[in-house]
Amino acid sequence: MATMRSVRIHEFGGPEVLAVEEIATPHPMAGEVLVRVHAAGVNPVDYKVRSGQYPPVGRDRLPVVLGRDIAGEVVESGGGRGDLPAVGDPVYAMLGPDRGGYADYAVVKSEEVAPKPEGLSDAEAAAVPLAALTAWQGLFDHGGLQPGQRVLIHGGAGGVGHFAVQFAKARGAFVATTVSGDDLAFAHELGADQAVDYKADRFEDRVEPVDMVFDLVAGETQDRSWAVLKPGGILVSTLGRPPEEKARAHRARGAGYMVQPNGRQLDEIRRLIEDRQVRPVVGAVLPLKEASAAHERLERHRLRGKLVLEVATDGAPAAGA
């Protein structure tokens, strides 16, 4: 039986519970492909799963391979669908929660996968799926952001935020964002029209009324955000649905959501990347065997852009081995 390296947890806890293990290599069924993983993105949801904070993953599902987004090459097809990528195609994808990307191989469903953007390294491509889809779905599917509108994005230098700033600007919106003082120049490089140092200034004193607030921070930052929303505006949060009573009190709307895999949207994002309207920013790359260190770094330290695990060049066997 063919085996592969993976990073799994057998119990919930800190970064030390991540274990590099050999497990059986999966095989795709109809409507699926097997991807040789070259790089895997690391996201906050990964350490939430690891620590038991993510309700869909209970103890009855352990052990589980972590990781939700990957970039790599198709090495096997399950057939059965005409829209599957071919063997040898470079692809990227956000996986459903029933599979993990911290591994040499991952099974990917047809509705999750898209061609890898040309011109990106594997690490850059792996930095895109979950974070970019979170930004895309929040801004457009839930927030309905339109050209000419004004949006305030909290946390515009982070993994999701740096995509949100670029997407909103590409859509033709006026973009304000809150970042640390060290990231003010970076935010403007991404296309932000206004960047506010959240440590030095109160954003509600600096930002004119907006049509939408995209909240990646929650807490008192979210509470203060109602003050800058226009009547009829919307506050969209990745961290739970904002209180309905506060939305009504400010004659606004609130929306919370969880990102969903979507290969069609990834293909739209691919085109923006290839047209140089959007670029992923990779803050750090670590080998797969250092997944524990990656979790500790992401969980305890502020990181500009995304953190990625390098898989294919970390002593892994070649595709088909």
C-alpha positions as CSV (number, residue, x, y, z in Angstrom):
1,M,0.0,0.0,0.0
2,A,1.4,3.4,-1.0
3,T,1.9,5.8,1.8
4,M,2.5,9.5,2.2
5,R,3.6,12.0,4.8
6,S,0.9,14.0,6.6
7,V,0.6,16.3,9.6
8,R,-2.2,15.1,11.8
9,I,-3.6,15.6,15.3
10,H,-4.8,12.7,17.5
11,E,-5.9,15.1,20.3
12,F,-6.7,18.8,20.7
13,G,-4.1,21.1,22.2
14,G,-1.2,23.4,21.4
15,P,1.2,23.2,18.5
16,E,3.0,20.3,20.1
17,V,0.0,17.9,19.2
18,L,0.9,18.2,15.5
19,A,2.5,15.0,14.4
20,V,4.2,14.2,11.1
21,E,3.1,10.7,10.2
22,E,3.0,8.2,7.3
23,I,-0.6,7.4,6.3
24,A,-2.2,5.7,3.3
25,T,-2.2,7.7,0.1
26,P,-5.9,8.4,-0.9
27,H,-7.3,7.8,-4.3
28,P,-9.9,9.9,-6.1
29,M,-13.5,8.8,-6.8
30,A,-15.7,10.0,-9.6
31,G,-15.7,13.8,-9.8
32,E,-12.4,14.1,-7.9
33,V,-8.6,14.3,-8.7
34,L,-5.6,13.5,-6.6
35,V,-3.2,16.4,-6.3
36,R,0.5,16.1,-5.5
37,V,0.8,18.9,-3.0
38,H,3.7,21.3,-3.6
39,A,2.7,23.9,-0.9
40,A,-0.1,24.3,1.6
41,G,-1.4,27.5,3.2
42,V,-1.6,27.9,6.9
43,N,-4.7,29.7,8.2
44,P,-6.2,30.7,11.6
45,V,-8.9,28.0,11.1
46,D,-6.1,25.4,11.3
47,Y,-5.0,26.3,14.8
48,K,-8.7,26.6,15.8
49,V,-9.3,23.0,14.6
50,R,-6.1,21.9,16.4
51,S,-7.1,23.5,19.7
52,G,-10.7,22.2,19.5
53,Q,-12.3,25.6,18.9
54,Y,-13.8,24.7,15.6
55,P,-17.1,22.9,16.3
56,P,-17.5,20.9,13.1
57,V,-14.4,18.9,14.0
58,G,-15.2,16.9,17.1
59,R,-13.2,14.2,18.9
60,D,-15.1,11.5,17.0
61,R,-13.3,12.7,13.8
62,L,-9.8,12.4,15.2
63,P,-7.1,11.8,14.0
64,V,-7.4,14.4,11.3
65,V,-5.1,15.9,8.7
66,L,-5.0,19.7,9.0
67,G,-4.9,22.3,6.2
68,R,-7.5,23.8,3.9
69,D,-5.7,25.2,0.9
70,I,-3.1,23.8,-1.5
71,A,-1.2,24.3,-4.8
72,G,0.2,21.4,-6.7
73,E,-0.1,19.1,-9.7
74,V,-2.9,16.6,-10.7
75,V,-1.4,13.1,-10.7
76,E,-4.6,10.9,-10.9
77,S,-8.2,11.4,-12.0
78,G,-11.3,9.7,-10.8
79,G,-13.0,10.5,-14.0
80,G,-16.8,10.7,-14.3
81,R,-16.9,14.5,-15.0
82,G,-16.0,16.3,-18.1
83,D,-14.8,19.5,-16.3
84,L,-12.0,17.8,-14.2
85,P,-8.4,19.0,-14.8
86,A,-6.1,16.6,-16.6
87,V,-3.2,14.7,-15.1
88,G,-0.2,17.0,-15.1
89,D,-2.2,20.2,-14.8
90,P,-1.0,22.7,-12.2
91,V,-3.9,23.6,-9.9
92,Y,-4.9,25.3,-6.6
93,A,-7.9,24.7,-4.4
94,M,-9.6,25.2,-1.1
95,L,-10.5,21.8,0.4
96,G,-13.6,21.0,2.2
97,P,-13.3,20.4,6.0
98,D,-13.4,16.6,5.5
99,R,-9.9,16.5,4.0
100,G,-6.5,18.1,4.8
101,G,-3.7,19.7,2.8
102,Y,-0.8,19.3,5.1
103,A,0.3,16.1,3.2
104,D,2.1,14.9,0.1
105,Y,-1.2,14.3,-1.7
106,A,-4.8,15.5,-1.3
107,V,-8.1,14.5,-3.0
108,V,-9.8,17.6,-4.5
109,K,-13.4,17.7,-5.7
110,S,-14.2,19.2,-9.1
111,E,-16.2,22.1,-7.6
112,E,-13.2,23.1,-5.5
113,V,-10.3,23.2,-8.0
114,A,-9.1,25.8,-10.5
115,P,-6.0,26.3,-12.7
116,K,-3.1,27.6,-10.8
117,P,-2.4,31.3,-11.7
118,E,0.4,31.6,-14.2
119,G,3.5,33.4,-12.9
120,L,3.0,32.4,-9.3
121,S,5.3,30.1,-7.4
122,D,3.7,27.2,-5.6
123,A,4.0,29.0,-2.3
124,E,2.3,32.1,-3.6
125,A,-0.5,30.0,-5.2
126,A,-1.0,28.1,-1.9
127,A,-1.4,31.4,-0.1
128,V,-4.5,32.3,-2.1
129,P,-7.5,30.0,-1.9
130,L,-9.0,30.2,1.6
131,A,-7.9,33.7,2.4
132,A,-8.9,35.1,-1.0
133,L,-12.2,33.3,-1.1
134,T,-13.0,34.6,2.4
135,A,-12.3,38.1,1.2
136,W,-14.3,37.6,-2.1
137,Q,-17.3,36.1,-0.5
138,G,-17.4,38.6,2.3
139,L,-17.1,41.7,0.1
140,F,-19.3,40.6,-2.8
141,D,-21.5,37.7,-2.0
142,H,-22.5,38.9,1.5
143,G,-21.6,42.6,1.4
144,G,-22.7,43.3,-2.2
145,L,-19.9,45.8,-2.7
146,Q,-20.4,47.9,-5.9
147,P,-18.2,50.2,-7.9
148,G,-18.1,53.7,-6.4
149,Q,-19.0,52.6,-2.9
150,R,-16.9,53.2,0.2
151,V,-15.6,50.3,2.3
152,L,-13.7,50.1,5.6
153,I,-11.6,46.9,6.0
154,H,-10.3,46.1,9.4
155,G,-7.0,44.2,9.4
156,G,-6.0,45.1,5.8
157,A,-2.4,43.8,6.1
158,G,-3.3,40.2,7.1
159,G,-3.9,37.1,5.2
160,V,-7.6,37.8,4.3
161,G,-7.3,41.6,4.6
162,H,-4.6,42.1,2.0
163,F,-6.8,40.3,-0.5
164,A,-9.8,42.3,0.5
165,V,-8.1,45.6,0.0
166,Q,-7.0,44.6,-3.5
167,F,-10.4,43.1,-4.5
168,A,-12.3,46.1,-3.3
169,K,-10.0,48.4,-5.2
170,A,-10.2,46.3,-8.4
171,R,-14.0,46.5,-8.1
172,G,-13.8,50.3,-8.1
173,A,-14.5,51.1,-4.5
174,F,-13.0,53.7,-2.2
175,V,-10.9,51.6,0.3
176,A,-10.1,52.6,3.8
177,T,-8.3,50.1,6.1
178,T,-7.0,49.9,9.6
179,V,-3.5,48.4,10.1
180,S,-0.5,48.8,12.4
181,G,1.8,51.8,11.9
182,D,4.4,49.5,10.4
183,D,1.9,48.5,7.7
184,L,0.7,51.9,6.6
185,A,2.9,52.0,3.5
186,F,2.1,48.4,2.7
187,A,-1.6,49.1,2.8
188,H,-1.2,51.9,0.3
189,E,1.0,49.7,-1.9
190,L,-2.0,47.2,-2.0
191,G,-4.2,50.1,-3.3
192,A,-5.8,51.4,-0.1
193,D,-7.0,55.0,-0.5
194,Q,-6.8,55.6,3.2
195,A,-4.8,53.7,5.9
196,V,-5.3,54.3,9.6
197,D,-2.9,53.2,12.3
198,Y,-5.3,51.6,14.7
199,K,-2.9,52.0,17.7
200,A,-2.3,55.7,17.1
201,D,-5.7,56.9,15.9
202,R,-9.4,56.2,16.3
203,F,-10.6,55.2,12.9
204,E,-14.1,56.6,13.5
205,D,-12.4,60.1,13.8
206,R,-10.6,59.7,10.6
207,V,-12.8,57.7,8.2
208,E,-15.8,59.4,6.5
209,P,-19.1,57.4,6.4
210,V,-18.9,54.1,4.4
211,D,-21.3,51.8,2.7
212,M,-19.7,48.7,4.1
213,V,-17.4,47.6,7.0
214,F,-15.6,44.3,6.4
215,D,-14.6,43.2,9.9
216,L,-11.8,40.7,10.5
217,V,-11.1,41.7,14.1
218,A,-14.5,41.7,16.1
219,G,-14.6,42.9,19.7
220,E,-14.6,46.6,20.4
221,T,-13.4,47.3,16.9
222,Q,-16.6,45.9,15.6
223,D,-18.7,47.8,18.2
224,R,-17.1,51.1,17.2
225,S,-17.6,50.4,13.5
226,W,-21.3,51.1,13.5
227,A,-20.6,54.8,13.9
228,V,-19.0,55.0,10.5
229,L,-21.7,53.1,8.6
230,K,-24.1,55.1,6.4
231,P,-27.8,54.4,7.0
232,G,-28.6,51.3,5.1
233,G,-25.0,50.2,5.1
234,I,-23.8,46.7,6.1
235,L,-21.2,45.3,8.5
236,V,-19.9,41.9,7.4
237,S,-17.9,39.9,9.8
238,T,-15.9,36.6,9.5
239,L,-16.1,36.2,13.3
240,G,-19.8,35.6,13.8
241,R,-23.0,37.5,12.9
242,P,-23.0,41.0,14.4
243,P,-25.8,41.7,16.9
244,E,-29.1,42.4,15.2
245,E,-30.2,45.0,17.8
246,K,-27.1,47.1,17.1
247,A,-27.7,46.9,13.4
248,R,-31.2,48.1,13.9
249,A,-30.2,50.9,16.2
250,H,-27.8,52.2,13.6
251,R,-30.3,51.7,10.7
252,A,-27.8,49.3,9.2
253,R,-27.5,45.6,8.5
254,G,-25.2,42.9,9.8
255,A,-24.0,39.6,8.2
256,G,-21.8,36.8,9.4
257,Y,-20.6,33.9,7.3
258,M,-18.2,31.0,6.9
259,V,-16.2,30.7,3.7
260,Q,-17.0,27.9,1.3
261,P,-14.9,26.2,-1.3
262,N,-15.6,27.6,-4.8
263,G,-13.5,26.7,-7.8
264,R,-15.4,29.1,-10.1
265,Q,-14.6,32.0,-7.9
266,L,-10.9,30.9,-7.7
267,D,-10.9,31.0,-11.4
268,E,-12.1,34.6,-11.4
269,I,-9.4,35.4,-8.8
270,R,-6.8,33.6,-11.0
271,R,-7.7,36.1,-13.9
272,L,-7.2,39.1,-11.6
273,I,-3.9,37.8,-10.5
274,E,-2.7,37.1,-14.1
275,D,-3.9,40.6,-15.0
276,R,-1.7,42.0,-12.2
277,Q,-4.7,43.6,-10.4
278,V,-4.1,41.3,-7.4
279,R,-1.0,39.7,-5.9
280,P,-0.7,37.3,-2.9
281,V,1.8,38.3,-0.3
282,V,3.7,35.5,1.5
283,G,5.0,36.5,4.9
284,A,6.9,33.3,5.6
285,V,7.5,29.8,4.2
286,L,8.4,26.8,6.4
287,P,8.9,23.1,5.5
288,L,6.1,20.7,6.2
289,K,8.0,19.1,9.1
290,E,7.9,22.5,10.9
291,A,4.1,22.7,10.9
292,S,4.2,23.1,14.7
293,A,6.5,26.2,14.4
294,A,4.2,27.6,11.7
295,H,1.2,27.3,14.0
296,E,3.0,29.0,16.9
297,R,4.2,31.8,14.6
298,L,0.7,32.4,13.1
299,E,-1.1,32.2,16.5
300,R,1.2,34.3,18.6
301,H,2.7,36.8,16.2
302,R,1.4,39.4,13.8
303,L,2.2,38.4,10.2
304,R,2.0,40.4,7.0
305,G,0.3,38.4,4.3
306,K,0.2,34.6,4.5
307,L,2.2,31.8,6.0
308,V,2.8,28.7,3.8
309,L,4.2,25.2,4.3
310,E,6.5,23.9,1.5
311,V,5.7,20.3,0.8
312,A,7.1,18.9,-2.4
313,T,10.7,19.9,-1.9
314,D,10.9,18.9,1.8
315,G,12.3,15.4,1.1
316,A,9.1,14.1,-0.2
317,P,8.9,11.4,-2.9
318,A,8.1,12.4,-6.5
319,A,4.6,12.1,-7.8
320,G,3.7,8.5,-8.3
321,A,6.5,7.1,-6.1
